[in-house]
Amino acid sequence: MKSRGFTLIEISIGMAVLGLGVASALQVFGGALQLARGAARRTEGVMHAKALMDSTLWAPELAHSVSHGEIGDGYRWERNIREAGVEEALDAEARADVRLSVVTVVVEWTEASGVKSYELATMRVEPNYEE
């Protein structure tokens, strides 16, 4: 009478194959979680930069300055408001009535792969109160 069933070698090979499959699946899931975490950090950085830019542009008058600070959760920001240079500026006749300001906002954060940043820049035309 011949016995039916698996030998110890067949069971060992099956367990090894199953172990490799589980280890591969865990690596894929770990990589996916890391990508999702990085995407969430970038999205949060973009939202912080947009909020800083919006709050700056809603100010009634822009004072030319450089300011910086920390938002929390590892995010740092810098805002630069300056008068537009000659290459960016309006013609001389228009400059008598208005001035052109360049606003730049940079948000930085640190990830496992290094320092990441997001930058927004725009220009705003304002009445020239200095005249």
DANOR-V127242 format. One line per field, one symbol per residue. phi: phi as a letter, one per 20 degrees, with the letter a starting at -180 (. if undefined). A space follows every 50 residues. Layout:
phi=???
//
This chain:
phi=.eedqeefffffffffffffffffffffffffffffffffffffffffff fffffffeffbeefaccbadeolneccbccdcfffgfdffffffffeccd dddcccdcbddfepedbcccbbccecfeffe
//
